[in-house]
Amino acid sequence: MKRLDAVVVGAGPTGLACAIELEQRGIPTVVFDKGCLLNSIYNYPTHMVFFTTPELLEIGGIPMTAIRDKPNRTEALKYYRRVAQHFRLNIHQYERVERIEGDDGAFLVHTIDRTGRAQAYEARKIVLSTGYYDLPNRLGVPGEDLDKVVYYYREPHPYYDMDVAVVGGNNSAAIAALELHRSGARVSLVHRGEAITSHVKYWIKPDIENRIQCGEVQAHFRSRLLEIRPESIRVATPEGELEIKNDFVFAMIGYHPDVEFLARHGIVFEPESGRPYTDPETLESRRRGIYLAGVIVAGMHTNEIFIENGRFHGKKIAEAIARGR
């Protein structure tokens, strides 16, 4: 049985920041992730640009540089890899945490490693930084399990000369629709709202609105997807039901935290906001010895916490754990 001081679940920027803060206070830490290092950022669109400046993404006091004023996905991946290497963080990639038993000071962490073997670790403290990007919101319509449905848009090239539908009206939907259109796809956009949302990045919003206005992207607002068929989709619009020729559907309707995983491990949520109960000073949950970090602290309000502010959770947690030793 391997004995650990602290376990961090989730190897995103916030999870790495937590591990760094713990290690700097003399608390040996192991980070587990069911995917690769920075799995969420890896799954971002290939050419994505962050809506922030480099210094607001920094962790561990390591400066981040970018060619332009805003870093892109590739630059972020390179930066966080360098940080993990600099601090020699102990990261177990492709090792999924299945369950956590025991109590504060004597937890038993059960995992499945990348070869499918079960592993077990004893740990004094647990930090959950599981994010939300790994679980896409479902469309809830017949046909959503067809292979043609894409929940993670990466790049447009494979969809040249295809009839594609983008479902949603936020940043990810707007970016996907624009890139697909410019790469030769015939794009329909389906959104329940009245228009592209006001939250879309300021340099993206006029671009997508202009493409819609001139008919290059066929937009269906105040509309909803009814069914996905092998060669078409059914859409309810204000003018009536449409059947639209379709090869691929991009479900760009957001993501959500793994609430079931959290609830199974004793995390209690506020009924109205969906936020987990945590001590505001330490971020310890109501299950003693288990702390929460990053976007999951916001519950269903995932637009309240980003890398920019979630990166500071590690300091709070590490100081609390260090005080209790």
N, C-alpha and C positions, 0 to 999 in steps of 0.2 A: 504494500500500500504506500503510495507516494503522499508525503505530508507537505502541505503548502501553508504559507501564512495568509496569502490573499489570492483570490481568483477573480478575474474580470471576464465577464461573458460579453463578447462583442469586440472585434478588432477594428472598429472605425476610429475616426479622429478622437472622439470623446473617450472611448475605451483606452486608446493609447495614452491620452492625456492623464487618465486615472492611473494607469500602470506607472507612468513616469513619476507622478507625484508620490505614489506609494513607495517606489524604489528609492527615491531621493530621501525618504524618511526612514530608510533602513528596513522596509517591509518587503521581502521578496515576493514577487507577484508573477503569476502565470496568466496569460490571456488566451482564451479559447474563442474560436470562430468556426461556425459550420461551413463557411466558405473560405475564400482567400482573404489575405490582408486587405482591408479597405473594400470589402465585398460590395458595399452599396455604391461607393464612388466608381468602382470598376464597372458596375452595371449602368452608370449614367450614359447618355448619348455620347458617342465617340468625340464629337467636337464641341461638347458643352462648355460654356464659359460661366464661371461663378459670378453671382450678382454681388460681389464684394471685392475688397482690396486684399492683397496678400497678407498684410500684417494682421488682419482679423481672422485668418485661418491658422496662425502660428500656434504651436504647442511646444512645451519644454524649453522655451526661450531660444529656439533655433529660428533664425531669420528665414523667411520664405521670399523667393524672388520670382518674377514673372516677366516675360518679354513685353507684355502690354500692361495697362493699369489694372486689369482683372485677370486672374489666373484661369487656366482652362483645366479640363479633367486630367490630361496627361501631366501637366505641371504639378497638380495636386498629388497624383499617385507617386510621382518621383519624389516630391518633398516628404511625404509621410513615410515612404520606404526609407529615405535617408535618416529621418528622425528615429524610426524603429531600430535601424542599424547603429546609429550613434549611441543610443542608450542601451543597446544590447538586450532589448526586451525579449522575454521568453514567450514566444507566440506559437500556439498550437493551431495551425491552419487546418481546415477540413476536419475538425473534430467537434462534433455537435454535442452540446450539453443536453442530456435527456431528462435528468431529474436531479434535484438537490434535496437530500435528506438531512436529518439532524438538526442541531440547534447552534445558537451563537457560540463560537469558540470551538465547535466540534461538528462542522458540516461534513457530509459525505457527498461528493460530486460524481455523478455517473455520466460517462460520455461514450460516444461511439466514434472511433477514429476513422481515418480515410480508408483503411483496409477492411472496415466493418467489425473490428474487434471492440469488445466492451472494455472500458478502462474505468478505474475508480481512484479518487483522490480525496484525502482529508484536507480540510481547509478551515482556518479560523474565521475568515471574513469573506463575504461575497459582494461583488459589485456587478449589477446587471446594467449593461449599456447596449441593449439589443436593437435600438433604433426602430425603424418602421418600414424601411424601403424593401425589405425582403418579402413582404406580404402585400400583393396588389389587391386593390378593391375589385370585387367581382362585378360583372355586368348584370348578372341575374336574369339572363334571357336564354331561351333555347339556342343551342349551338355554340355557346361560349367556350366549350371544351374542344372545339375543332382545332386542328393544327394551324389553321390560317389565322387564329387570333393571337396577337402579340401584346404582351403586357409590359415588356421592356424594349423600348425603341432604342436601337444602337446607331444605325447609319442607314442612309437611303438607297444605296446602290442596288441591293438585291430586288428592289421593287420597281425598277425601271420598266416602263410600258405596262404597268399593272394598274388595275382599278382598286384603289385603297380607300378605306374609310377611317377617319380619325375621330374617336369619340372623346369629347371633353372640350373645355374652353379655357383652360389655364395655360401656364408656361409650357409644360411638356407637350400639350396638344398643339399649341401654336408653333413651337419649334419643329415638331415632327411634320406638321402639315406643310410648312415652308420648305424644309429640306427635301421632303418627298416630291413636292411639286417641282422644285428646281432640278431634281434628278430624273425627271421624265415620267413620274407617276401621275395618274389622273386621280385627283384628291377630292373626296367628299368629307365635310366636317359636320358632325352631329353633336349638338349641344343643347342641354335643357334650358339654358339661360337665354336672356334676350339678346346677348351679344358676347363677344370675347370679354373676359372678365377684366376688371380694372387692375388686378394684381399682376398682369402680364408685364414683363420687363419693358421699360420705356422705349428701348430700341427695337423690340420685337412687335409690340402692339400695332403701331402704324403700318408696319410691313405686312402683317397678316390681314389687317383690315383693308389695305389697298388691294391685296391679291383677291380678297373676297369681293370687293366692290367692282373690280373689272372682270370678274367671272372666272379667274384662273383657278380659284379654289371654290368649289360648290358648297356653300354653307347652308345648313338647315338648323336654324335657331328655334327655340321653344319646341324642340323635337326630341324624341327618344327612340332608342333602338328597341325593336320588338322581337326580332329573330335574326339569327345568323344562319344562312344556308350555304352549302358548298360553293355556289356560284353567284350568290346575291345576298342582300340584307333587306329586311323589312323595317321601315322607319315610319313612326307616327309623327306627322307634321301638322301645323295649324290648318293647312289646306287639305289634309286627308292623308291616308296611308300611301306610302311609296314603296316600290320594290326597285332597288338599285343594284346594277351589276357590280360584283365585288370579288376580288381575289384575296385580299387581306384586310383584317380589321385591327387597328391599333387602339387598345383600351387605355387611354391616357386619362384615367379618372382618379388617380391618386393611390395611396398606399396607407397601411395602418399598422400600429404596433401589434405584436403577438400577445394579445390580451390573455388568451387561453394559457399560454406558457407562464405568464406572470401570475395569473390567478391560481394556477396549480401549485405555485410556490409561495403561497401565503400573502401575496400582494393584494391589498384591499383598495377599492376604488371609490371615489366620491360618486354617488349615483347620478348627479346632474351634469357635472363637467367631464366625468370619465377620468379625472386625474387620480393617480394613486396617492394615497395618504403617505406623506413623508415629513420628517422633521425638517423645517425650512433651514435650520442651521447646519444640519449634518447630512441631510438627504437619506437618512436611515428610514427604511420602511417600517411598517408595523410588525413585521417579522424581524425580530432582533438579529443584528449581525448581517442583514442583507440591505444593501444600499442601491439606490437607483441613480443613473446618470444619463444625461443627454435628452433626446427628444421624448423618451418615454415618460419623463417627469411631467410633461404637459398633457398626457393622456390623449384624448381625441383632438386636442388643439395643437396639432403638429406644426402649425405655422408660427408658434410662439417661441420655439427653441430651435436654434440652428447650430452649426459648428461654432459660429462667432460667440455665442454665450454658453453653449453646452460644454465647451472646452474648459471652462472654469469650475465645473462641478468636481473635477478630480481633486482640486486643492481642498475644497470643503470636506470631501469624504476622507481623504488621506489624513488631514489634520484630526478629524474625529477618531479615526482608527488609531492613530499614533497616540492620542491622549489616553485612549482606553487600554493601552498595553500594560 
